[in-house]
Amino acid sequence: MPTYDYKCSNCGEIYELFQSMTDKPKRKCQYCGKNTAVRLIGGGSGLIFKGSGFYITDYKNKKPIESKSDKKETKKTDKVSTAKETAKSSSTAKSASSD
């Protein structure tokens, strides 16, 4: 339920009322009792978070995102190192079988 600002045109008092959005605007002033109160138009209070949580880091990725170029370089180095390991293991197997 929102808080509305009212101003009495008779006594000049400005006050707040906590009321439902479906309630009709109050006319009776809380201070002087005359039916001259007018609901003021406000900009609103904005968004208010209450309680724990709602931090910017709550939804942040845990590991950094790799760019496409980084992924391509990783694949290239993986292929080169795999080819070297394959060649090394086959030469080791040949020398072991010749003994």
RAFENFEN-V97530 format. One record per pair of residues at least 12 apart in sequence whose ideal C-beta (glycine too) atoms are under 6 Angstrom apart, sorted by sequence separation. I is the first residue (numbers start at 1). J is the second residue. D is the distance in Angstrom with one decimal. If there is no record, write none. Layout:
i = {I	I}
j = {J	J}
d = {D	D}
This chain:
i = {3	4	25	3	15	13	1	11	8	11	10	10	10	9	8	8	6	7	6	7	4	5	5}
j = {16	17	39	18	30	31	20	31	29	32	32	34	36	36	36	37	37	38	39	40	39	40	42}
d = {5.1	5.2	4.2	5.1	5.7	4.5	5.3	5.5	3.9	4.3	5.5	4.7	4.2	4.6	5.5	5.0	4.8	5.7	5.7	5.6	5.5	4.2	5.6}
